[in-house]
Amino acid sequence: MKSNENGITLVSLVVTVVVLAILAGVLINISIDDGNTIETMNEMRNSYYTQEKQTQNKINEMTNGWEEVLN
């Protein structure tokens, strides 16, 4: 007698879908309940751009004297 054990079973597929639905529900609940999430992301983005500008200014300050030395 030949058994057909290839592929995924319906039970494991249903269990996977249920687990993914629970995880999605938890993540959505966390992101909605925490009203500061979007504000925090905006603050982090602004901080990143500020630090990027400061770094670029420091690099420009350091390399300004090189043109005179190299020429």
Secondary structure, 3 states (H helix, E strand, C coil): CCCCCCCCCHHHHHHHHHHHHHHHHHHHHHHHHCCCHHHHHHHHHHHHHHHHHHHHHHHHHHHHHHHHHHC
